[in-house]
Amino acid sequence: MIARFRILLLALALCAGPASVCGAFPTAPIPHSATAKTARQTAASTSARATAPAMPRASTAQPAGALLSARATDTAAHHPAEQAASTAQPPAEHPSARTTDTAAHRTAARPELQRAPQVPPPDRAGADGSRLPHLDGIRSADRRAQRLPRRDAAQDSINILSENNLRLYDSIEAKSRRRAVPRMLYQLLFRRSSIDTTASGRVIDESRLYAPYAGRTVGSIYVRRAQVFDPDGNWFERAGNNTHALTHERVVRRDLLFRTGDRVDPALLVRNKQLLRSRDYLSDAAIELIPDPQDTSVVHVVVRTRDSWTISADASFRGRGHTMFGVYDANILGTGNKLQLNTYFDRRDFGFGGCIVEYEIPNLLGTFYTADFSAGRNFYESELRVGLHKEFIRPTDYEVGAEYNRLKEERYFVDRDTTGLVRVEAIDAWVGRSRYLPSIASSIFLTGRYFRARHGRRPEVTPTHNPLFHDTDDLLVGLGLYREKFYSANLVHGFGIREYLAAGYRAELTGGYSWGEFDDRIYVGARIMGGGFTRPGYLSGSASVGSYIDPATGVWSRSAADIDLRWFSNLFIFRRNRIRQFLALNYTQGWNRGTGSDETVRFTTENGLRALREHLVGTNRAVLNTETVLFTPFQPLGFRFAFFGFADFGLLGDHANPFRNEFSASFGVGLRIRNERLIFHAIQIQLGIAVGKRGWLDSRYFRISNQPRMEDFRFLPQKPETAGFE
């Protein structure tokens, strides 16, 4: 009896220890030379724990977060199976795996949240040929380190609600697996959420997670890639994985901003995650740091990515029977390059109207230069575009770019209320340099640009009429300061993926000279922009002003001022739904403008009334856009639904006092549908009306369209530009 009891104790000790018998795995890459020695130490320590009483942990643990990534927020969503495995007890022999016990205590206090560890994926070879051990036995850092300091009871209620939802879906899944038909229906209609729902709406400064390892040396770099869909998904998802070309490992590695031997820079790692997730062919990315158990000054890096479904189609229907149908792949053969083919025809008689081919290389040979090319024709229009450019990436960096455009396009002339063809040949080249100043935690930058335009076909021009179509040679120079830092959140412009929002500022002075077709002019302008998170939500804004000056007479002409303000609220919780409020304000005014096309402003797609069809014009515009978005919890086949309601108000006219100009408004509701693992734009269905002082206006009562993802505010310097007036 005693012998059997000792055998039982030994078995329990083995399951509690680091032996691979019970599914726990080493937590960091271990050199081959140390493998046998580590195995002997592991066996000896396991035997000692089997016969000796448990001892308390040493108080000399590593900084909280042996696995320094937003594992509880984005990596767990990226690999749901690893979230379950992350609750396993880490081996006591590896100091790098020691973390605070807060998460373990919460799990132990709620047995219903415990899950059995799952078998992790097979090992992968690293860049140096070594094997990458299983990392799934490591628990994530204390989740309190992933939040901003503020926490209230509302967030606790969100977590409890999310845990209840998780248990509900687990119960449905367990019952559906008993029979074939319910199991098929479950796989068809339900899927694991693509986000960590307990973190919905939480703003995270991810650089804090990497801060304890700042300055350490980067060791081996491993890349783990995942297919678009989970391997145990429904038939459609498995078929999609089988036909999808997985992004090559070298494509992911060429987007890394660090190399083996570099020092860990927390801000640069977050910038790198933002860069990876901005690629069309990736739906998610995570970067994890793992301390080397043999050398505490070295950390190994694991980069995890999940592909997007990149094959898509597009179509548009215009007047006079003109129809476009296009197909494209944003990840040709797993290279990350984009190929698009648009075909045009007349839907009335199926007459061929031409085609346009586009090709883009987002990172040419790992240089971070983007190369793009497009050529072709459609009906009366034609184009040839060639470009090569690189933007600022690091605080101390450079930008350079050049474009050649030869276009024949149809333009709408506001002054004549008609359309006409314009043929133009343009050359655009720019360069810039920035340098980081630690004393003010900002970068100073200097940029320059040369632009040349020659028109072969255009409307009538005079010194003051249609200046947009003048032949010119422009030289602009910009000087300023900027700072940019990224925070992560979700359910802002995306439908559940982790989004990176910039906080910072940019102040710039612009000057230059224009050699015109009729006269020469000096240009002066200024721009300031900033944004960040506040207690009510995220607030950002920009203001620019500029004017041309006649050097002979000193007369100011084509003056413009533009102000933009944007705000969105924190995420509100209504049962299982998430709600966000958006506001946008635009004010544009022009002075001393000429006549003709583009010397007036109108309501545009970005700054306008969404349900208004009429073309109103003026030199003074004020627009207020409001929108309320309700993100539903339903995700059939991975598609997420969001209902929205909007109210837009606008003042447009020629009076200097905006409140004396004509008032218009539009109201409506709609639905957006999107799957974040597909490259398709969100499908938007909208119902709306427009009204004004004259009563009902010409409205877009019903509209179906594709909504591209909105670009967030960025503070990186760009090529110098004049103040906007459009």
N, C-alpha and C positions, 0 to 999 in steps of 0.2 A: 504493500500500500504506500509506504514511504517512497519507494523507488518510483512508483507511478506519479506521485505528487511532485517529485523532483523533475521528472520528465515534462510534466505539464508546465511547471515554472520555467523550465528551459525553453519550451516552445513559445510561451508568452514573451519571454525576454527577446527571443529572436524576432518576433513580430514587432516589438517596440524598438528594436535597434535598426542600424542602417543597412543590414544585409538585404540583398536584392530579393530574398525569398518572399518578402511581404510587400514588395512593390515600391520601396524607397530606393532612390538612386542618388549617386554623387551629385553634388550641387555646383561644381565648378570644373572646368577642364583640368585634368590631372596629367602631367607628363608621363610618358611611357616608363621612364626610368624609376618613377616613384610608384608605379602601379602595384608591383609585388609587395613593396614595403608597406604601402597603405593598406593592402589587403590583410597583411599579417597583423598590423596595428588594429584594424577593424575587427578581426576575429578575436584578438586578445581582449579588446575592450568589451566586445559582446559577451564573451565568456565571463569577464569580471562582473558585468552587470547582472548576469544570471545567478551569481552566488552572493553578491554583496547588495546591501540596501541602497536605494536610490539616493544620490547626493544632489543638493541644490546646484543650479547653474552658477558658474563663475560670474562675477560682476564685471569682468573685463571684456564684455561683448563688443563687437564692431559697431560702428554707427548704425542706427536703425535703418534698415533697408538694404539687406544684402543683395536683393534683386531690385535695383533702382530703376524702376519704370513705373508708369501709371498702371501697374499690373491689375489692380483691383478695378480699374476703370476701363482701360482700352485693351490690354493684352488678354484679359479674361474674356472680353467680348470677342476679341479676335480668335481665340481658341477656347471655346466653351468647355471642352474636355479638360483643359489645363486648369481652369478655375476650380473644378472639382478636385483635381489632384493636388492643388496648392495647399490644401488643408492638412496634408500629411506632415507628421513630425519630422523636422530636419535632423540629420545626423549630428550628434553632439561633438564628434571628432573634428568637424569642419567649422572653425570659428567664423568663416565667412557666411555661414548659413544661419547664424544666431540672429534672431530678431526679437522685438518685444512680444510679449505673450498676450497683448490685448485682444487681437483677433481670435487667438485660440481660446481665450476665456469666454469670449462672446459665443463662439461656436459650441463650446462645452456646456454653456448655460442653456443653450437651445438645441437639444438633440435633434429636433426635426430638421435643422439646417445642415446636419452633417451628411456627407456623401462619401461613398467608397471611392478610393483612388482608382483611376483608370490607367490602363497601360499606355504610356506615352509613345509617340512615334519613334521609328528607328533612328539610330545615331546618324549624323552627317559628318562628313569630313570638313575640317577647317581649311583656311587658306594655306596653312603650313603643312597640310597633310595629316595632322593629328586628328583623332576622333573627337567629336563633340559629344560629351556625356549627356545623359538625360538631365533636364533642368526642372522637371515638373514636380520634384519633391520639395522644392523650395517654397516657403510661404512668402507672400508679398510683404513689403514694409508696412509698418503700422499705418493704417488708413488715415489716421489723423494728420500724418505728414503730407497727405495729398490734398488737403483742403486749405483754403484760406482761413485765417484765424476765426472769422465769424461763424458761429453755429447757433442755431436756435431750435426750439421745440418743433417747428414746422418741418425741419429737415429730418428729425427723428421720426415723425409721423410718415414722411415719404418713404423712409427705409422700411418701416413696419409694413406699409401698404405694399411695397415692392416684394417683400418676403412672402406676404400672403398670396400675391399673384403668382410667385414662383412655385409655391406649394400647390396652388390650384392647377397650373399647367403640368406639374409633375404627376398629380393625381390623374389628370386626363390622359397623359401619355402612358402611365402604367396600365390603366384600364383598356386603352386602345390596343395595346400590344398582345392581348390575349387571343384576338382573332385577326384573320388576314384582312377582311374588308375594313373594319375600323382602323387597323394599323395603316392601310393605304390612305384612308381619308385623313387621318391625322398628319401623315407626311405631306399630303397635298395642301392642307389648309393651315397648318401651324408650323412655326419654326422658332428656334431660339431667337430672342431679341438680339439685334446686331449691336446693341449698346448695353452698358451696365446700368440697368434701370435705377439702381440705388443711388447713382451719381447724376441722374438727370438734372440739368440746370446748374450743376456745381461748376464753378470756375476754378481751374487748377493752374497753379504756377508750377509747371513741371520741372523747371530748373532747380527748384528746391530739392527734388528727389535725387538729383545728381550732385548737389552741392557737397555732400560729405566726401566725395571722391574727386573733387576738383584738384587738378595738378598732378594726379597720378598718371602713370604711363599706360598707354593703350597697348595691350598684348595682342593675342589672337583675335581676329574678327571673323565671326561665323555668320552665315546668311541662311535663314530658314524661310522657304517660300511655301505658300499654300495656294491651292486652286481656288477658283471663284466660289464654289459652293462646298458645303460639308460633304465628305465622302459617303456618309450614311444618309444622305438626303433622298428625296423622292426620285422617280425615274427621270424627270425632266432635268433635275440638277445633276444627276450622275451622267446623263447624256451630254449636258453642257460641259462638264469637266473633261469628258473623253474627247470632245471636239475642240476644246480650247487649247491654244499653245501657251504653256506656262512661260512667264517672263524669265529670260535667262539670268543666271546668277551674276554674270558680268555686267548686265544692265543695271542691276540693283547696286553693285559695288561701285560703278562709275559715278553714281549719285551721292556717294558718301563724302563728307567734308573732312574726314579724318583718316589717318593711316596708322599702321602699327608703328609704335615709337612716339606718336604725338602725345601731348599732355591733354588730359580730360578738361574740356571747357563746357560747363553745363549749358550756357546760353547757345553755344554752337550745336550741341546735341539736339536741343529743342528746335532750332532753326532747321536742322537736317531732317527731323521728323516732319516738319511742315513742308519741306521741299519734296520729300518722298510722297506725302499724301496729296500733293498738288498734281502729281502725274495722273493723267487720264487712265493709264493702264493699271493703277493700284487703287484699291478701295480702302486699304488700311495698312498701317505700318507701325512698328514699335521698336524701340532700341532699349536693350537691357544691359546693365553692367554687372559683372560677376567678379569679385575679388579673387585673385589667385591664392590658393591656400598655402603655397610655398613661398610667395613673395608678396608682402602686403603693399608694396609700392606699385604693383601691376594689377590692372583690371582687364578682363576679357569682355568683348562686346559681342552680343547676339542681336542681329537685325532680323526681325520677323516681318514678312510682307504677305498680303493677300491680294490676289489679282482681281481686276474688274472684268466683266464681260464686255469686250471692246468692239464687237461687230454690231453694227447698227445700220439703220436706214432712215432716210429723211425725205420729206416731200413738201412742196408748196404749190399753191394755186393762186395765180394772179389774173389780172384782167386780160381781155383779148384772147383768152384761151391758153395763155402761157402757163405751162406746168413744168415743175422740176421734180425729178426723182433721183435720189442719191444714195449711195452705199459707202460705208467707210469702215476701216479697222484701225483702231488707235494703238495696236500692238502687233504689227506685222511679224508673224513667225516668232513671236516672243522677243523682238528686238526693241520694243518701245517706240518704234517709228509709226507715224500715222499716214495712211493712204486713203484718199477720198476721191470718188468719181461721181460727178453730178451730170445727169443727162436731161436735156430740155426738149420738150415736144409740145405741139399744139393739140390740146385734148379735143378740139372740134373735128379735126381731120387726121390726127396722129402724124402730122408733118414734123420731121426732125428739125430741131432748132439748134443743135450743137451740144457740146459737152465741155466740162472744165475738170482738169485733174489737179489735185493738190497733194503735196507730200511735205512732211515735216519731220525733222530729226531734233528731239528736244534736248539732247546732250551729245554733241558731236565729238566722238572719240574721247569722252571723259573730260573735255575742256570746259564744259558748262556753256558752250556756245549753242544757240538754237539756230538751225538752218531751216528755211522754208522756201517752197517754190510752188507756184500755181500758174497754169496757162490754159487757154481755151476760149471759147466763145459761146454765147447763148443769144439766139435771135439777132438783135441789133447791137449787142454789147460784146466786148472782148477784153481780155486782160492778160498781162504778163507781169508776174511779181517774183522777185528774187530778193532774199534777205538773209542776213547773218548778223546775230547780235548776242551780247552777253550783258546781264544786269548785275548790279551790286548784290553780293551775297553775304560777305563778311563786313564787319565794321570798318576794317581797312582793306580796301579792294579797289577794283576798277570796273568800268563799263565801257563798252565799245559796240558800235553797230553801223550797218550800212544797208540801205534798201534801194532797189530800182523798181519803179512802177511805170508801166505803159498801159493806160486804160482808155477804153471807150465805153462810157456808161450813160445811162439815162438819168437825168436829174429833174427834179421838180422846181420850177421857177415860181417863187411865191408872187412876185410882182406881176407876172403875166398869167398866173393861175393855169399853167400848162406845163407840159414836160418837153424836154429836148435832149439831144445828144451832146455830150462834151467829150473831147479827146484831149488827154493831157499826158505828158511824159515828165516824171519827177525823179530826182535823186535826193536822198536823205542820208546824211552821215553824222554821227555824233560820237563823243568820247567823254569820259569822266574819270575822276580820281577822288578817293575819300581816304581820310586818315583818322583813326580813333584818338580822342583826347581823354585820357583817364581822369584828368582834373575836373572835367564837367560831365563825364560819362556820356559823351556824345561824339559824333563824327563830323568833321568839317569836310565839305566836298566842293569841287569845282568841275563844272561841265561846260562843254561847248558843242555847237551844232551848226551845220551848214545845210541849207535847203534850197533846191533849184527847181523851178517849175516852168514848163513851156507848153503852151496850148496850141493844138492844131485845129480844134473846132470848139466854139464857145458862143455864148450870146453876145450881144452888143456891149462894148465896154467904152468908158470915158474915164478921165481922171477921178471922177467921184462916183461913177456908176459901175456896178458889179466889180468892186475891187478884188473879190475872191478869185476872179478869173484873169487877173493881171499876170503877166510874165514877171517873175521876181527872182532875185538871188538874196537870200536872207542869211545873216550870221547872228547867232544868239549865244550869250554866255550867262551861266548861272553860278551863283555862289551862295552857300548857306550852311546850316547845321541841321543834323537829324539824329534821332534816336528811335530804335524800334525793339520791342520785346513782345514775345508771343505768350498768350494764355490759351488754354484749351477749354472748350465747352461743347455742348451739343444742342440739337434742336434750335438752331438759329436760322441759318439759310439752308442747312442740310436736313435730312429726314432721319437722323439717328446716328450718323457717323460723328466721330470726334472732329471738331472744327477748331482751327487755330485763328485767333483774333489778335490783331496787333494793337499794342498800346505804345504811345510815344508822341513824337512831334516832328515837324519839318518846317523850317523857316528859310525862305529863299528870295534873293534879289536877282532879277533878270534884266539884262540890257543887251542892246544889239543895234545892227544897222541893216536896212533894207534898200537894195538897189532895185528900184521899180521900173516898170515900162514907161511911166509918165513922169515920175519924180522919185527922189530918194528921201528916206525918212529914218529917224532915230526911234528906237523902241525902248521904253522903260516900263518895268512892272515889278510886282512883289506878290508873294504867296505865303500864307501861313496855314498850317493844318495841325490838328492834334486830336487825340482820342484816348480813352481809357475807361476802366470800370469804376463806377460810382455805386453808392448804396442803392439808388433806384434802378440801376442797370448800366448798359454800355452807352456812352455818349461820345460822339465824334463830330468834327466839323472842319470846314476849310473856308478860306476867304482869299480871293485873288483880285487884283486890280492892275490895269495896264493901259497904255495909250501910245500912239505914234505921234511924233513931233516933227514938224517941218524944220530942218536946220536953218533954212534961210529966213523964214518969217516967225518961227516960234509958235505956230498955230498947232494946237492939239487936234487930233482926228482919230476916228475909230476907237474911241475910249470905251472901256467896258469894266464892269465890276460883277463878281459872281460870289455868292455866299451859299454854302450848303451845310445843313445840320442834320444829323441822324441820331436816332435813339431807339433802343429796344429794351424792354423791361426784363426783369428777372423772370424765371419760369414759374408760372402759377400752376398749382395742382387742383384739378377738379375730378374727384374720383380717380379713374384710371387714365384720365386725359391730361395733357400738358398744354398750357396756354401761354402765348407770348404776344405782347403788344408792340407795334412798330410805329414810329413817327418819322417823317422826313419833311424838311422845309428847304425850299430853294427860292432865292431871290436873285434875279439877273436884271441889270439895267445898263443901257448904252447911252453915250453922249456923242455928239458930233459925228454921227454915223453917216455913211453915204446912202445911195439908193441902189435898188436892185436886189437880187437874190442874196440871201444870207446876211443882209444888213438889218434884218429884223429877227425877232425870236418868236417861237410858237410853242405850243404844248408838245412835248416830245414823249417818247416811251419812258425815259428815265425821269423826266420832270414834266409831268402832265396829268391829264385826267383819263383814267383807264377806259372808261366807257364812252368817251367823246369821240365822234368821228369827224366833226367839222375842223377845218384848218383856220384857226384864228391867229392873227399876227399882231405884233407891236414891238416897242422898244423897251418895255418894262414888264417884267413877269414876276409874279409871286405865286408859289404853289405850296399847299400843305397836303401831304398824303398821310393817311392813317390806315392801319390794317391790324386786324386781330386774327391770329392763327391758332387753331385748335388741332393739336397733334393727337390722333386717336391711337389706341394701343393695338389695333388690329393689323396683322401682317400676313395675310394669305399669300403664299408663294413668295414671301419676302417683300411684297409691295406694301408700302406704308401710305396711309390716307391722312390728309390734312385739310380741314375745312377752313375757309377764310371769309371774312367780310371786310369791305373797304369803304372809305368815304374820302373823296378827294375834293379840294376846294382851290380855285384858281382865280387870279386877277391878271388880266392881260390887256395892254393898250399902250398908247403913246404918251400918256400924262406922267409927269415926274412923280406925282403923288400916287402910289399904287392903289390906294383905296378909292380913287376916282375913275379907275379903269373898269372894264366890263367884268362882271362876276359870273363864274360858271362853277358847276359842281357835278359830281357823278357819284353814284352809290351802287353797290352790288355785292354779291356773294359768289362763292365758287368752291371748287374742289381741286386739290393737287394730288397726284398719284406718282410715286417714285419708288424704285428699288435701287438702293445705294450700291449694290454689287453689280449693277448694269450701267453702261455708259450712257444710256438714253437720258435725255433731259426729262424733267418732270412734265407729265401731261396735265395741262390746266384747262378746266372747264369753268367758264365764267358767265354769269348773268348780270346785266347792269343797265342803268339808265343815266342820262345826262340832262341837267336842267340849267336854266340861266334866267337872266332878267326878262328875256323874250319868251319864257315858258320852256316847253319841251324842245330840246336840241336834237340834232341828228346823232343817234346813239348806236353803239355796238351792243345790241340787246343780248346776243348770244355769240360766244366765241370759244373755239377750241384751239389751243396753241401749245407749243413746247416752251417751257420756261427754263432757260439756262440758269445755272446756279449763279446767284448774285456774287459779285466780287466784294470782298471785305475791304475796309479802309487799309491802305498800306502807306507807309511813310518813307519808303525807299526813294532816293532821288531818281528822277527820270531825265530824259533829254529835255532841254529847255523848251518851253512853249509860251505862247502868248496867252493872255487872259481869255477864258472861254466866253463865247457869245453865240449860243446856238439853242 
